[in-house]
Amino acid sequence: MATSSTTTASLAFPKPLLPSSSHATTSNLFFQLRKQKYQNHHRSKSEMKAQVRKEDVVIVGAGIAGLATAVSLHRLGVKSLVLEQADSLRTGGTSLTLFKNGWRVLDAIGIAHYLRPHFLEIQGMVVKSEDGRELRSFTFKQEDQSQEVRAVERRVLLETLAAQLPHDVIQFSSKLARIESNPDGETLLELADGSKLLAKILIGCDGIRSPIAKWMGFSKANYVGHCAFRGLASYSEGQPYEPRVNYIYGRGVRAGYVPVSPTKVYWFICFNSSSPGPKITDPSVLKKEAKELVKNWPSELLDIVDATADETVSKTPLVDRWLWPAVSPPASAGKVVVVGDAWHPMTPNLGQGACCALEDAVVLAKKLAGAIKSNEDHSSVEEALRSYGSERWPRVFPLTVRAYFVGSILQWENPLVCSVRNNIVIPKLVRLGPLLEHTNFTPESL
Ligand SMILES: Cc1cc2nc3c(=O)[nH]c(=O)nc-3n(C[C@H](O)[C@H](O)[C@H](O)COP(=O)(O)OP(=O)(O)OC[C@H]3O[C@@H](n4cnc5c(N)ncnc54)[C@H](O)[C@@H]3O)c2cc1C
């Protein structure tokens, strides 16, 4: 495929900066340079709007899906441009628990070895009721020797992915504002600053409110009736908790915490709410509301919330999108495709949203790079994108549905039903092995 270029045919070339006259005085030269700089500045702003830059592969969104796709393509020798609306990588936020499928992808794209030394391997999980009574505990390796569970800080994951890319791949402050397809099957993208790009292949990794998914006809992600407070507690002297996931189940409220590293502990509190409610950004209000929900619960949870850095606390309404066959559009249309949350937002009840975004990235990159290298033909690229969609759909649709039902059961409010859950289902019936079968995914090597 051709390398990227910029169409400038309609534009005048900038005048030479230095005067041709040999008798220009120093002060003349100074004023000419200043004038030229001023003209260039203004020209570049207005000309930028008229220029249409051509790119082969454009990825929108520098989240986990976007960066993992760009890195996978880069490893396979395919250059891409990543457009990110923010002015830098997302540095706030908490952590994500990645299971063995996520780690296998990170191995395949060659970054797991940078991450493992920083994040504790989680040995198992313990489930308690709101009065602190232990209902059940599990050890991951007892159920499955190959299981690997670690919570990684999102910031570190994003920075590690970005560090694998040449410096000019990610373009920040580049919010996609408008999309249009042209008769050649390319996609015209207009950014919020008025600049335009023509993309031969467009990969939408733009998250749950994806403008690309909307343009492709996907419905809005659906609010599932509960919200989550999250935070990352910091302990400069070292955190005191064992490396296991701790879940506490109440009525209509559940919480959990997991050590991330020797100094950090991730926590969440999930609660039922008929609507997402107002957006709250004040960390002290967020912490107060979160603590209010669990005020009589085991005290370590309240201590962990208190030890949380303000910039990491957030409240998120949980959403998903069910990709019903024949109702939901396919993952690709021509040479436009969606990846990660842009395609299949799912509730976090199985800890699989980011893991699946990573899986998508390697599957797509492998197919797309194969098509690009083997054939310049448009149809082979389109076929590669279709093949990605049909391979991934049976993986992500059932997981989305399962995550929803797991969440609904865990958010039960009825005291009788909760008592059956806590006294019969969890202690006697639940088996961890089948519950984590969905983590059995091994990507092809890149
Ligand atoms: C409470 C909670 C807990 C979770 N816990 C886990 C977990 O433990 N394990 C797990 O695997 N998953 C978990 N997830 C899911 C995980 O966070 C997501 O699946 C994952 O972040 C999806 O990554 P993404 O790259 O697809 O989207 P995002 O991370 O949302 O990235 C999208 C990017 O696109 C950019 N963008 C958006 N619009 C535009 C535009 N118009 N122009 C340019 N750029 C744009 C955004 O700025 C952003 O950088 C959790 C989710 C929630 C809500």
The ligand as a Gaussian input file, in Angstrom:
#p B3LYP/6-31G(d) Opt

LIG

0 1
 C      -16.133000      -0.193000      36.496000
 C      -15.360000      -0.893000      35.423000
 C      -14.427000      -1.855000      35.759000
 C      -13.744000      -2.552000      34.749000
 N      -12.862000      -3.533000      35.109000
 C      -12.285000      -4.297000      34.152000
 C      -11.404000      -5.348000      34.509000
 O      -11.139000      -5.587000      35.683000
 N      -10.858000      -6.102000      33.516000
 C      -11.132000      -5.881000      32.181000
 O      -10.626000      -6.603000      31.308000
 N      -11.957000      -4.843000      31.821000
 C      -12.530000      -4.062000      32.762000
 N      -13.347000      -3.017000      32.405000
 C      -13.592000      -2.744000      30.984000
 C      -12.487000      -1.901000      30.339000
 O      -12.285000      -0.712000      31.080000
 C      -12.856000      -1.551000      28.914000
 O      -13.361000      -2.676000      28.252000
 C      -11.644000      -1.038000      28.149000
 O      -11.149000       0.128000      28.754000
 C      -12.019000      -0.750000      26.714000
 O      -10.950000      -0.135000      26.058000
 P      -11.190000       0.635000      24.701000
 O       -9.837000       1.019000      24.215000
 O      -12.083000      -0.141000      23.819000
 O      -12.018000       1.943000      25.112000
 P      -11.542000       3.199000      25.977000
 O      -10.608000       2.783000      27.045000
 O      -12.789000       3.912000      26.381000
 O      -10.737000       4.094000      24.943000
 C      -11.395000       4.863000      23.955000
 C      -10.456000       5.995000      23.530000
 O      -11.042000       6.665000      22.417000
 C      -10.932000       8.059000      22.611000
 N      -12.017000       8.699000      21.842000
 C      -13.339000       8.606000      22.081000
 N      -14.020000       9.363000      21.189000
 C      -13.086000       9.917000      20.367000
 C      -13.175000      10.812000      19.259000
 N      -14.366000      11.285000      18.819000
 N      -12.023000      11.189000      18.629000
 C      -10.814000      10.730000      19.095000
 N      -10.686000       9.916000      20.156000
 C      -11.801000       9.498000      20.784000
 C      -11.069000       8.233000      24.132000
 O      -10.552000       9.472000      24.559000
 C      -10.270000       7.035000      24.648000
 O       -8.901000       7.333000      24.789000
 C      -14.005000      -2.268000      33.391000
 C      -14.921000      -1.263000      33.037000
 C      -15.597000      -0.586000      34.054000
 C      -16.593000       0.471000      33.656000

